[in-house]
Amino acid sequence: MRVADRIERKLTDALAPTRLRVIDESHLHAGHAGARPEGETHFRVEITTPAFDGLSRVARQRRVYEVLAEELRGPVHALALQTRTPAEEQPG
């Protein structure tokens, strides 16, 4: 299973997001520390979930890191996060 698919599955199972995008940005980091020729090392995750209600930005990020601990020990070298609640997604 691709790393991006594992990330998506784990976050979906643990946090029931209303919006989730997992973007492989590895190609932007070719030649940098932690990059592998086959990619799947650098990701951007944009996630919106009610599970973040009442949590600070840091607490939200820690929650994502907990869910993805195995990937962060292994193939994932860098993870950029955008974490929101459904209320923060509403216009206005």
Gaussian input, Z-matrix of N, CA and C with variables (Angstrom, degrees):
# hf/3-21g

backbone

0 1
 N
 C     1     B1
 C     2     B2     1     A1
 N     3     B3     2     A2     1     D1
 C     4     B4     3     A3     2     D2
 C     5     B5     4     A4     3     D3
 N     6     B6     5     A5     4     D4
 C     7     B7     6     A6     5     D5
 C     8     B8     7     A7     6     D6
 N     9     B9     8     A8     7     D7
 C    10    B10     9     A9     8     D8
 C    11    B11    10    A10     9     D9
 N    12    B12    11    A11    10    D10
 C    13    B13    12    A12    11    D11
 C    14    B14    13    A13    12    D12
 N    15    B15    14    A14    13    D13
 C    16    B16    15    A15    14    D14
 C    17    B17    16    A16    15    D15
 N    18    B18    17    A17    16    D16
 C    19    B19    18    A18    17    D17
 C    20    B20    19    A19    18    D18
 N    21    B21    20    A20    19    D19
 C    22    B22    21    A21    20    D20
 C    23    B23    22    A22    21    D21
 N    24    B24    23    A23    22    D22
 C    25    B25    24    A24    23    D23
 C    26    B26    25    A25    24    D24
 N    27    B27    26    A26    25    D25
 C    28    B28    27    A27    26    D26
 C    29    B29    28    A28    27    D27
 N    30    B30    29    A29    28    D28
 C    31    B31    30    A30    29    D29
 C    32    B32    31    A31    30    D30
 N    33    B33    32    A32    31    D31
 C    34    B34    33    A33    32    D32
 C    35    B35    34    A34    33    D33
 N    36    B36    35    A35    34    D34
 C    37    B37    36    A36    35    D35
 C    38    B38    37    A37    36    D36
 N    39    B39    38    A38    37    D37
 C    40    B40    39    A39    38    D38
 C    41    B41    40    A40    39    D39
 N    42    B42    41    A41    40    D40
 C    43    B43    42    A42    41    D41
 C    44    B44    43    A43    42    D42
 N    45    B45    44    A44    43    D43
 C    46    B46    45    A45    44    D44
 C    47    B47    46    A46    45    D45
 N    48    B48    47    A47    46    D46
 C    49    B49    48    A48    47    D47
 C    50    B50    49    A49    48    D48
 N    51    B51    50    A50    49    D49
 C    52    B52    51    A51    50    D50
 C    53    B53    52    A52    51    D51
 N    54    B54    53    A53    52    D52
 C    55    B55    54    A54    53    D53
 C    56    B56    55    A55    54    D54
 N    57    B57    56    A56    55    D55
 C    58    B58    57    A57    56    D56
 C    59    B59    58    A58    57    D57
 N    60    B60    59    A59    58    D58
 C    61    B61    60    A60    59    D59
 C    62    B62    61    A61    60    D60
 N    63    B63    62    A62    61    D61
 C    64    B64    63    A63    62    D62
 C    65    B65    64    A64    63    D63
 N    66    B66    65    A65    64    D64
 C    67    B67    66    A66    65    D65
 C    68    B68    67    A67    66    D66
 N    69    B69    68    A68    67    D67
 C    70    B70    69    A69    68    D68
 C    71    B71    70    A70    69    D69
 N    72    B72    71    A71    70    D70
 C    73    B73    72    A72    71    D71
 C    74    B74    73    A73    72    D72
 N    75    B75    74    A74    73    D73
 C    76    B76    75    A75    74    D74
 C    77    B77    76    A76    75    D75
 N    78    B78    77    A77    76    D76
 C    79    B79    78    A78    77    D77
 C    80    B80    79    A79    78    D78
 N    81    B81    80    A80    79    D79
 C    82    B82    81    A81    80    D80
 C    83    B83    82    A82    81    D81
 N    84    B84    83    A83    82    D82
 C    85    B85    84    A84    83    D83
 C    86    B86    85    A85    84    D84
 N    87    B87    86    A86    85    D85
 C    88    B88    87    A87    86    D86
 C    89    B89    88    A88    87    D87
 N    90    B90    89    A89    88    D88
 C    91    B91    90    A90    89    D89
 C    92    B92    91    A91    90    D90
 N    93    B93    92    A92    91    D91
 C    94    B94    93    A93    92    D92
 C    95    B95    94    A94    93    D93
 N    96    B96    95    A95    94    D94
 C    97    B97    96    A96    95    D95
 C    98    B98    97    A97    96    D96
 N    99    B99    98    A98    97    D97
 C   100   B100    99    A99    98    D98
 C   101   B101   100   A100    99    D99
 N   102   B102   101   A101   100   D100
 C   103   B103   102   A102   101   D101
 C   104   B104   103   A103   102   D102
 N   105   B105   104   A104   103   D103
 C   106   B106   105   A105   104   D104
 C   107   B107   106   A106   105   D105
 N   108   B108   107   A107   106   D106
 C   109   B109   108   A108   107   D107
 C   110   B110   109   A109   108   D108
 N   111   B111   110   A110   109   D109
 C   112   B112   111   A111   110   D110
 C   113   B113   112   A112   111   D111
 N   114   B114   113   A113   112   D112
 C   115   B115   114   A114   113   D113
 C   116   B116   115   A115   114   D114
 N   117   B117   116   A116   115   D115
 C   118   B118   117   A117   116   D116
 C   119   B119   118   A118   117   D117
 N   120   B120   119   A119   118   D118
 C   121   B121   120   A120   119   D119
 C   122   B122   121   A121   120   D120
 N   123   B123   122   A122   121   D121
 C   124   B124   123   A123   122   D122
 C   125   B125   124   A124   123   D123
 N   126   B126   125   A125   124   D124
 C   127   B127   126   A126   125   D125
 C   128   B128   127   A127   126   D126
 N   129   B129   128   A128   127   D127
 C   130   B130   129   A129   128   D128
 C   131   B131   130   A130   129   D129
 N   132   B132   131   A131   130   D130
 C   133   B133   132   A132   131   D131
 C   134   B134   133   A133   132   D132
 N   135   B135   134   A134   133   D133
 C   136   B136   135   A135   134   D134
 C   137   B137   136   A136   135   D135
 N   138   B138   137   A137   136   D136
 C   139   B139   138   A138   137   D137
 C   140   B140   139   A139   138   D138
 N   141   B141   140   A140   139   D139
 C   142   B142   141   A141   140   D140
 C   143   B143   142   A142   141   D141
 N   144   B144   143   A143   142   D142
 C   145   B145   144   A144   143   D143
 C   146   B146   145   A145   144   D144
 N   147   B147   146   A146   145   D145
 C   148   B148   147   A147   146   D146
 C   149   B149   148   A148   147   D147
 N   150   B150   149   A149   148   D148
 C   151   B151   150   A150   149   D149
 C   152   B152   151   A151   150   D150
 N   153   B153   152   A152   151   D151
 C   154   B154   153   A153   152   D152
 C   155   B155   154   A154   153   D153
 N   156   B156   155   A155   154   D154
 C   157   B157   156   A156   155   D155
 C   158   B158   157   A157   156   D156
 N   159   B159   158   A158   157   D157
 C   160   B160   159   A159   158   D158
 C   161   B161   160   A160   159   D159
 N   162   B162   161   A161   160   D160
 C   163   B163   162   A162   161   D161
 C   164   B164   163   A163   162   D162
 N   165   B165   164   A164   163   D163
 C   166   B166   165   A165   164   D164
 C   167   B167   166   A166   165   D165
 N   168   B168   167   A167   166   D166
 C   169   B169   168   A168   167   D167
 C   170   B170   169   A169   168   D168
 N   171   B171   170   A170   169   D169
 C   172   B172   171   A171   170   D170
 C   173   B173   172   A172   171   D171
 N   174   B174   173   A173   172   D172
 C   175   B175   174   A174   173   D173
 C   176   B176   175   A175   174   D174
 N   177   B177   176   A176   175   D175
 C   178   B178   177   A177   176   D176
 C   179   B179   178   A178   177   D177
 N   180   B180   179   A179   178   D178
 C   181   B181   180   A180   179   D179
 C   182   B182   181   A181   180   D180
 N   183   B183   182   A182   181   D181
 C   184   B184   183   A183   182   D182
 C   185   B185   184   A184   183   D183
 N   186   B186   185   A185   184   D184
 C   187   B187   186   A186   185   D185
 C   188   B188   187   A187   186   D186
 N   189   B189   188   A188   187   D187
 C   190   B190   189   A189   188   D188
 C   191   B191   190   A190   189   D189
 N   192   B192   191   A191   190   D190
 C   193   B193   192   A192   191   D191
 C   194   B194   193   A193   192   D192
 N   195   B195   194   A194   193   D193
 C   196   B196   195   A195   194   D194
 C   197   B197   196   A196   195   D195
 N   198   B198   197   A197   196   D196
 C   199   B199   198   A198   197   D197
 C   200   B200   199   A199   198   D198
 N   201   B201   200   A200   199   D199
 C   202   B202   201   A201   200   D200
 C   203   B203   202   A202   201   D201
 N   204   B204   203   A203   202   D202
 C   205   B205   204   A204   203   D203
 C   206   B206   205   A205   204   D204
 N   207   B207   206   A206   205   D205
 C   208   B208   207   A207   206   D206
 C   209   B209   208   A208   207   D207
 N   210   B210   209   A209   208   D208
 C   211   B211   210   A210   209   D209
 C   212   B212   211   A211   210   D210
 N   213   B213   212   A212   211   D211
 C   214   B214   213   A213   212   D212
 C   215   B215   214   A214   213   D213
 N   216   B216   215   A215   214   D214
 C   217   B217   216   A216   215   D215
 C   218   B218   217   A217   216   D216
 N   219   B219   218   A218   217   D217
 C   220   B220   219   A219   218   D218
 C   221   B221   220   A220   219   D219
 N   222   B222   221   A221   220   D220
 C   223   B223   222   A222   221   D221
 C   224   B224   223   A223   222   D222
 N   225   B225   224   A224   223   D223
 C   226   B226   225   A225   224   D224
 C   227   B227   226   A226   225   D225
 N   228   B228   227   A227   226   D226
 C   229   B229   228   A228   227   D227
 C   230   B230   229   A229   228   D228
 N   231   B231   230   A230   229   D229
 C   232   B232   231   A231   230   D230
 C   233   B233   232   A232   231   D231
 N   234   B234   233   A233   232   D232
 C   235   B235   234   A234   233   D233
 C   236   B236   235   A235   234   D234
 N   237   B237   236   A236   235   D235
 C   238   B238   237   A237   236   D236
 C   239   B239   238   A238   237   D237
 N   240   B240   239   A239   238   D238
 C   241   B241   240   A240   239   D239
 C   242   B242   241   A241   240   D240
 N   243   B243   242   A242   241   D241
 C   244   B244   243   A243   242   D242
 C   245   B245   244   A244   243   D243
 N   246   B246   245   A245   244   D244
 C   247   B247   246   A246   245   D245
 C   248   B248   247   A247   246   D246
 N   249   B249   248   A248   247   D247
 C   250   B250   249   A249   248   D248
 C   251   B251   250   A250   249   D249
 N   252   B252   251   A251   250   D250
 C   253   B253   252   A252   251   D251
 C   254   B254   253   A253   252   D252
 N   255   B255   254   A254   253   D253
 C   256   B256   255   A255   254   D254
 C   257   B257   256   A256   255   D255
 N   258   B258   257   A257   256   D256
 C   259   B259   258   A258   257   D257
 C   260   B260   259   A259   258   D258
 N   261   B261   260   A260   259   D259
 C   262   B262   261   A261   260   D260
 C   263   B263   262   A262   261   D261
 N   264   B264   263   A263   262   D262
 C   265   B265   264   A264   263   D263
 C   266   B266   265   A265   264   D264
 N   267   B267   266   A266   265   D265
 C   268   B268   267   A267   266   D266
 C   269   B269   268   A268   267   D267
 N   270   B270   269   A269   268   D268
 C   271   B271   270   A270   269   D269
 C   272   B272   271   A271   270   D270
 N   273   B273   272   A272   271   D271
 C   274   B274   273   A273   272   D272
 C   275   B275   274   A274   273   D273

   B1=1.4551
   B2=1.5235
   B3=1.3197
   B4=1.4590
   B5=1.5297
   B6=1.3149
   B7=1.4636
   B8=1.5275
   B9=1.3185
   B10=1.4679
   B11=1.5251
   B12=1.3226
   B13=1.4686
   B14=1.5239
   B15=1.3309
   B16=1.4695
   B17=1.5222
   B18=1.3276
   B19=1.4646
   B20=1.5238
   B21=1.3216
   B22=1.4634
   B23=1.5273
   B24=1.3105
   B25=1.4693
   B26=1.5235
   B27=1.3283
   B28=1.4668
   B29=1.5296
   B30=1.3178
   B31=1.4633
   B32=1.5261
   B33=1.3144
   B34=1.4629
   B35=1.5223
   B36=1.3220
   B37=1.4649
   B38=1.5319
   B39=1.3241
   B40=1.4680
   B41=1.5275
   B42=1.3379
   B43=1.4648
   B44=1.5250
   B45=1.3192
   B46=1.4796
   B47=1.5271
   B48=1.3125
   B49=1.4636
   B50=1.5259
   B51=1.3253
   B52=1.4593
   B53=1.5220
   B54=1.3207
   B55=1.4688
   B56=1.5181
   B57=1.3359
   B58=1.4630
   B59=1.5150
   B60=1.3270
   B61=1.4621
   B62=1.5192
   B63=1.3198
   B64=1.4586
   B65=1.5250
   B66=1.3234
   B67=1.4557
   B68=1.5226
   B69=1.3314
   B70=1.4604
   B71=1.5250
   B72=1.3294
   B73=1.4588
   B74=1.5252
   B75=1.3091
   B76=1.4622
   B77=1.5212
   B78=1.3159
   B79=1.4606
   B80=1.5323
   B81=1.3268
   B82=1.4596
   B83=1.5278
   B84=1.3263
   B85=1.4645
   B86=1.5213
   B87=1.3101
   B88=1.4643
   B89=1.5244
   B90=1.3177
   B91=1.4557
   B92=1.5150
   B93=1.3240
   B94=1.4666
   B95=1.5277
   B96=1.3125
   B97=1.4592
   B98=1.5218
   B99=1.3134
   B100=1.4601
   B101=1.5142
   B102=1.3201
   B103=1.4669
   B104=1.5288
   B105=1.3201
   B106=1.4658
   B107=1.5239
   B108=1.3200
   B109=1.4669
   B110=1.5262
   B111=1.3274
   B112=1.4686
   B113=1.5326
   B114=1.3294
   B115=1.4645
   B116=1.5122
   B117=1.3306
   B118=1.4690
   B119=1.5314
   B120=1.3360
   B121=1.4645
   B122=1.5296
   B123=1.3172
   B124=1.4593
   B125=1.5287
   B126=1.3305
   B127=1.4592
   B128=1.5184
   B129=1.3260
   B130=1.4665
   B131=1.5189
   B132=1.3245
   B133=1.4636
   B134=1.5193
   B135=1.3314
   B136=1.4603
   B137=1.5226
   B138=1.3221
   B139=1.4659
   B140=1.5217
   B141=1.3289
   B142=1.4624
   B143=1.5162
   B144=1.3404
   B145=1.4551
   B146=1.5241
   B147=1.3279
   B148=1.4639
   B149=1.5277
   B150=1.3271
   B151=1.4653
   B152=1.5301
   B153=1.3378
   B154=1.4644
   B155=1.5275
   B156=1.3209
   B157=1.4628
   B158=1.5278
   B159=1.3237
   B160=1.4592
   B161=1.5146
   B162=1.3374
   B163=1.4645
   B164=1.5213
   B165=1.3233
   B166=1.4594
   B167=1.5233
   B168=1.3160
   B169=1.4634
   B170=1.5255
   B171=1.3105
   B172=1.4673
   B173=1.5249
   B174=1.3245
   B175=1.4697
   B176=1.5327
   B177=1.3150
   B178=1.4663
   B179=1.5220
   B180=1.3204
   B181=1.4617
   B182=1.5215
   B183=1.3150
   B184=1.4712
   B185=1.5220
   B186=1.3149
   B187=1.4751
   B188=1.5283
   B189=1.3182
   B190=1.4740
   B191=1.5294
   B192=1.3350
   B193=1.4622
   B194=1.5298
   B195=1.3269
   B196=1.4703
   B197=1.5302
   B198=1.3257
   B199=1.4616
   B200=1.5340
   B201=1.3347
   B202=1.4643
   B203=1.5230
   B204=1.3250
   B205=1.4675
   B206=1.5300
   B207=1.3116
   B208=1.4731
   B209=1.5296
   B210=1.3192
   B211=1.4623
   B212=1.5272
   B213=1.3259
   B214=1.4597
   B215=1.5317
   B216=1.3098
   B217=1.4731
   B218=1.5122
   B219=1.3183
   B220=1.4546
   B221=1.5096
   B222=1.3088
   B223=1.4622
   B224=1.5244
   B225=1.3424
   B226=1.4593
   B227=1.5285
   B228=1.3175
   B229=1.4615
   B230=1.5276
   B231=1.3455
   B232=1.4629
   B233=1.5258
   B234=1.3348
   B235=1.4508
   B236=1.5274
   B237=1.3309
   B238=1.4670
   B239=1.5226
   B240=1.3196
   B241=1.4635
   B242=1.5205
   B243=1.3251
   B244=1.4565
   B245=1.5223
   B246=1.3188
   B247=1.4686
   B248=1.5228
   B249=1.3420
   B250=1.4591
   B251=1.5172
   B252=1.3315
   B253=1.4542
   B254=1.5264
   B255=1.3313
   B256=1.4683
   B257=1.5279
   B258=1.3362
   B259=1.4712
   B260=1.5306
   B261=1.3133
   B262=1.4657
   B263=1.5282
   B264=1.3159
   B265=1.4640
   B266=1.5152
   B267=1.3322
   B268=1.4644
   B269=1.5324
   B270=1.3407
   B271=1.4733
   B272=1.5265
   B273=1.3201
   B274=1.4620
   B275=1.4459
   A1=109.08
   A2=116.52
   A3=121.15
   A4=110.10
   A5=115.68
   A6=121.28
   A7=110.01
   A8=118.10
   A9=121.30
   A10=111.06
   A11=117.00
   A12=120.67
   A13=111.23
   A14=116.96
   A15=120.56
   A16=110.39
   A17=116.63
   A18=120.85
   A19=109.77
   A20=116.81
   A21=121.04
   A22=111.51
   A23=116.87
   A24=120.87
   A25=110.88
   A26=116.93
   A27=120.35
   A28=112.02
   A29=117.08
   A30=119.69
   A31=111.02
   A32=117.19
   A33=120.93
   A34=110.41
   A35=116.62
   A36=120.91
   A37=112.18
   A38=117.17
   A39=121.08
   A40=113.67
   A41=117.50
   A42=119.55
   A43=114.70
   A44=118.43
   A45=123.04
   A46=111.97
   A47=117.44
   A48=119.44
   A49=113.03
   A50=114.81
   A51=121.01
   A52=109.81
   A53=116.30
   A54=122.81
   A55=107.66
   A56=115.59
   A57=120.15
   A58=109.24
   A59=115.55
   A60=122.13
   A61=107.24
   A62=115.91
   A63=122.36
   A64=106.11
   A65=116.09
   A66=122.11
   A67=109.05
   A68=115.94
   A69=121.30
   A70=107.98
   A71=116.62
   A72=122.42
   A73=111.78
   A74=116.63
   A75=121.47
   A76=112.12
   A77=117.10
   A78=120.44
   A79=112.26
   A80=117.12
   A81=121.18
   A82=112.12
   A83=116.59
   A84=121.64
   A85=112.98
   A86=117.53
   A87=121.33
   A88=109.73
   A89=115.62
   A90=121.42
   A91=114.61
   A92=117.98
   A93=121.85
   A94=110.28
   A95=115.97
   A96=121.42
   A97=110.12
   A98=115.73
   A99=121.44
   A100=114.27
   A101=118.29
   A102=121.02
   A103=109.46
   A104=114.89
   A105=120.78
   A106=107.64
   A107=117.83
   A108=120.40
   A109=113.13
   A110=117.50
   A111=120.59
   A112=112.41
   A113=117.76
   A114=121.08
   A115=112.99
   A116=115.42
   A117=124.57
   A118=112.55
   A119=114.72
   A120=120.49
   A121=112.75
   A122=117.19
   A123=122.81
   A124=108.68
   A125=116.23
   A126=120.34
   A127=111.55
   A128=114.67
   A129=123.10
   A130=105.83
   A131=116.25
   A132=121.73
   A133=108.35
   A134=115.21
   A135=122.09
   A136=105.77
   A137=116.06
   A138=120.18
   A139=110.81
   A140=114.64
   A141=122.72
   A142=107.09
   A143=116.52
   A144=120.65
   A145=111.28
   A146=116.99
   A147=119.96
   A148=112.08
   A149=117.75
   A150=121.19
   A151=111.87
   A152=117.15
   A153=121.13
   A154=112.92
   A155=118.15
   A156=120.59
   A157=110.36
   A158=116.23
   A159=121.57
   A160=114.97
   A161=118.31
   A162=121.13
   A163=110.73
   A164=116.10
   A165=120.96
   A166=109.18
   A167=116.30
   A168=121.09
   A169=110.52
   A170=116.93
   A171=121.23
   A172=111.07
   A173=117.65
   A174=121.05
   A175=110.79
   A176=116.99
   A177=120.51
   A178=110.69
   A179=115.40
   A180=119.75
   A181=111.03
   A182=116.93
   A183=119.85
   A184=111.33
   A185=115.98
   A186=120.05
   A187=110.40
   A188=117.37
   A189=120.89
   A190=109.90
   A191=117.30
   A192=120.67
   A193=111.26
   A194=117.00
   A195=120.61
   A196=110.85
   A197=116.07
   A198=120.74
   A199=110.80
   A200=116.67
   A201=121.01
   A202=113.19
   A203=117.39
   A204=121.42
   A205=112.14
   A206=117.42
   A207=120.78
   A208=111.01
   A209=116.97
   A210=120.93
   A211=111.39
   A212=117.07
   A213=120.61
   A214=112.08
   A215=117.40
   A216=121.06
   A217=110.91
   A218=116.38
   A219=120.61
   A220=113.66
   A221=116.86
   A222=118.91
   A223=115.60
   A224=119.51
   A225=121.15
   A226=109.70
   A227=114.95
   A228=121.01
   A229=111.42
   A230=116.50
   A231=120.54
   A232=109.77
   A233=114.83
   A234=120.89
   A235=108.54
   A236=116.31
   A237=121.66
   A238=107.23
   A239=116.57
   A240=120.51
   A241=112.76
   A242=114.65
   A243=123.07
   A244=104.91
   A245=117.14
   A246=121.97
   A247=109.21
   A248=115.45
   A249=120.47
   A250=110.78
   A251=114.65
   A252=121.41
   A253=107.26
   A254=118.26
   A255=119.53
   A256=112.86
   A257=117.94
   A258=120.72
   A259=111.70
   A260=117.13
   A261=121.63
   A262=111.98
   A263=117.15
   A264=122.53
   A265=111.39
   A266=117.48
   A267=121.57
   A268=110.30
   A269=116.80
   A270=118.83
   A271=111.30
   A272=113.84
   A273=119.64
   A274=113.49
   D1=136.24
   D2=177.77
   D3=-62.62
   D4=150.05
   D5=179.64
   D6=-60.05
   D7=-43.39
   D8=179.78
   D9=-59.24
   D10=-38.81
   D11=178.76
   D12=-67.25
   D13=-39.02
   D14=177.55
   D15=-64.33
   D16=-43.36
   D17=178.37
   D18=-59.48
   D19=-48.07
   D20=-179.34
   D21=-61.41
   D22=-44.63
   D23=-178.66
   D24=-63.70
   D25=-46.94
   D26=-177.86
   D27=-64.24
   D28=-43.72
   D29=179.97
   D30=-67.39
   D31=-37.62
   D32=178.19
   D33=-64.49
   D34=-46.20
   D35=-179.23
   D36=-64.85
   D37=-40.37
   D38=-173.59
   D39=-84.98
   D40=-33.28
   D41=-169.21
   D42=-121.30
   D43=-4.28
   D44=178.31
   D45=44.32
   D46=60.24
   D47=-177.13
   D48=-68.59
   D49=150.64
   D50=172.05
   D51=-88.75
   D52=-18.72
   D53=175.88
   D54=-148.68
   D55=134.68
   D56=179.51
   D57=-150.33
   D58=127.36
   D59=172.67
   D60=-129.04
   D61=129.02
   D62=175.08
   D63=-117.10
   D64=114.65
   D65=-173.71
   D66=-115.74
   D67=122.04
   D68=176.93
   D69=-82.19
   D70=111.83
   D71=-179.90
   D72=-106.05
   D73=18.22
   D74=-175.44
   D75=-57.02
   D76=-37.59
   D77=-178.46
   D78=-60.78
   D79=-24.35
   D80=179.00
   D81=-76.85
   D82=-11.82
   D83=-174.69
   D84=-118.05
   D85=15.97
   D86=179.52
   D87=-54.86
   D88=130.64
   D89=-179.60
   D90=87.33
   D91=-9.37
   D92=178.47
   D93=-85.65
   D94=166.56
   D95=177.83
   D96=-57.53
   D97=135.83
   D98=176.26
   D99=85.12
   D100=-10.63
   D101=-179.41
   D102=-78.37
   D103=140.33
   D104=175.54
   D105=-115.26
   D106=149.16
   D107=-179.62
   D108=-56.78
   D109=-33.87
   D110=-178.46
   D111=-80.58
   D112=-3.53
   D113=176.79
   D114=80.46
   D115=-156.59
   D116=-179.02
   D117=56.59
   D118=46.49
   D119=178.60
   D120=-122.68
   D121=-26.38
   D122=-175.52
   D123=-124.56
   D124=121.89
   D125=-175.42
   D126=-131.06
   D127=152.58
   D128=169.09
   D129=-116.87
   D130=129.65
   D131=177.90
   D132=-119.56
   D133=126.60
   D134=174.01
   D135=-114.18
   D136=116.21
   D137=-174.35
   D138=-134.39
   D139=134.48
   D140=174.85
   D141=-122.82
   D142=125.67
   D143=-178.80
   D144=-154.67
   D145=144.75
   D146=173.84
   D147=-64.13
   D148=-18.40
   D149=178.98
   D150=-62.04
   D151=-17.56
   D152=179.73
   D153=-90.29
   D154=-4.88
   D155=179.71
   D156=-53.96
   D157=129.01
   D158=176.90
   D159=80.51
   D160=-1.19
   D161=-179.56
   D162=-98.78
   D163=144.66
   D164=174.61
   D165=-70.93
   D166=167.48
   D167=177.67
   D168=-58.12
   D169=-42.77
   D170=179.82
   D171=-64.92
   D172=-42.76
   D173=179.36
   D174=-64.53
   D175=-36.73
   D176=177.08
   D177=-63.34
   D178=-45.75
   D179=179.85
   D180=-64.06
   D181=-41.30
   D182=177.47
   D183=-60.27
   D184=-38.54
   D185=179.09
   D186=-63.03
   D187=-44.00
   D188=177.47
   D189=-63.32
   D190=-43.47
   D191=179.14
   D192=-60.44
   D193=-38.84
   D194=177.63
   D195=-61.48
   D196=-45.44
   D197=-178.88
   D198=-64.14
   D199=-35.90
   D200=-175.43
   D201=-103.95
   D202=23.29
   D203=-175.79
   D204=-55.29
   D205=-42.65
   D206=-178.80
   D207=-62.29
   D208=-44.88
   D209=-179.84
   D210=-66.80
   D211=-36.80
   D212=-179.82
   D213=-70.90
   D214=-24.12
   D215=174.04
   D216=-79.82
   D217=-23.36
   D218=-173.01
   D219=-110.00
   D220=-108.28
   D221=-169.14
   D222=-73.98
   D223=-23.58
   D224=-175.36
   D225=-85.18
   D226=121.29
   D227=179.51
   D228=-94.23
   D229=-35.30
   D230=-177.50
   D231=-142.52
   D232=142.25
   D233=-178.34
   D234=-138.78
   D235=113.08
   D236=175.62
   D237=-96.03
   D238=134.41
   D239=-174.79
   D240=-122.41
   D241=139.79
   D242=167.05
   D243=-124.33
   D244=111.83
   D245=-174.64
   D246=-116.97
   D247=129.81
   D248=-178.81
   D249=-140.19
   D250=160.66
   D251=169.34
   D252=-97.86
   D253=162.14
   D254=176.47
   D255=-56.67
   D256=-36.50
   D257=178.92
   D258=-62.64
   D259=-32.79
   D260=179.43
   D261=-74.54
   D262=-16.59
   D263=178.44
   D264=-83.53
   D265=-18.58
   D266=-176.20
   D267=-70.06
   D268=136.32
   D269=177.87
   D270=-68.49
   D271=149.90
   D272=174.00
   D273=88.85

